[in-house]
Every structure is written in structure tokens, then in C-alpha cells.
């Protein structure tokens, strides 16, 4: 069981922030206490989070880099931008196995393999952060969700459901990215980088379809 921190560098006022999460809520809260991060700032928790923070797609803290240094000193595992999505994919897989849902388990394994392949392709490295792309990637996501070829691509990534329209495509895309709103693609560096990699994989998918 472990606590993790990624290497996101997101400006927030005078601070630079990253993510901290853990294999269990108790470990995460214990680390927050130890490094001096108030428990009330936890995100994605069904009970402890408040307001919009409760809608986060995974349980974590946004912490300043100064707190990251402390967390690492106290044993947190350092990872990169793929850490959070691989973590949430593993949670989905564990839930599917516990529920005995073979179809969901197969989809979760495929999703996990996809993210791990992305990590291998990039050597686990992340471009220097602190700069969100100025492109309106949320608008690009909306355009993709209207594309029937993208529907087929998403069905390949999430084998638990068929996609017939843009609304269903957006639901699956948000699930794959681990977000609650496509607007987060423009505001969250982790989401942005994973969306860009997903878009690249779709381009490869389209080329294979054309050449087939």
C-alpha cells in the first residue's frame, strides 16, 4: 500500500500544484495530516469532500510542490502524468473483479493496457509543465464526439457499451479521461496530456481503417 505524487506543475496563485493520492483513504489522510494539508481539501471523496470538490473523478489532494517534497521525504512514491489514470484504471479493474462482472473486467483490463502502453511509449516522461496549451481542446473533443469513426474508436477502448450519438461518445470519453466535464481538458494538465495521447491513438486508428 502506498501514497503517490505526480509531477504535474499547475500554477495556482503564487503556488505550483501537483496531485497526491493513495491506495487507501486512510493512507491518504494520514499523509495529508503529516505534511500539514487540511483534510477538508480532499477531492472526490463522497463524504469528506465539499462543494464542487466532491465531483472529482478520483480521490486525491491538490498539493503545493513544497508539500510534495515533504510527502516524498515521508515515503510517497513519485510518478508522472500517467500515474493517476493508471491508478483509477486499476480501481475500476478491482471493482469489476469484485463484482464478478466479466465484461467490465475485460474493458478495464483493455483500458489499463492502453494507458500502460502510453507510459511505455513516452518513457514515463512528461514535458515541462506550468503551461497549459492555449488550444481549445474541449472544442476539439466536441468535434471528435460527433465523428462516427471516433465512436468506433471509443467502442474499441470501452467494450462495455455501444455508441450511437455524440452524447454517448462524450460520456465514454469523460470516463476514459477520468473527468466529469470536458471543460477540464482545457484546465487540467493531466487531463490535457492524456486527451492528446488519446487523440494521437485515434489518428493511428483512422489510418489503419483507411488502409485496411
Buried (B, 14 or more C-beta within 10 A) or exposed (E): EEBBBBBBBBEEEEEBBBBBBBBEEEBBBBBBEBBEBEEEBBBBBEEBBEEEBBEBBBBBBBBBBEBBBBBBEEEBEEBBBBBBBBBBBBBBBEEBBEEEBEEBBBBBBBBBEBBBEBBEEBEBEBEEBEEBEEEEBBEBBBEBBEBEEBBBBBBEBBBBBEBEEBEBBBBBBBBBBBBBEBEBBBBBBBBBBBBBBBBEBBEEBBEEEEEE
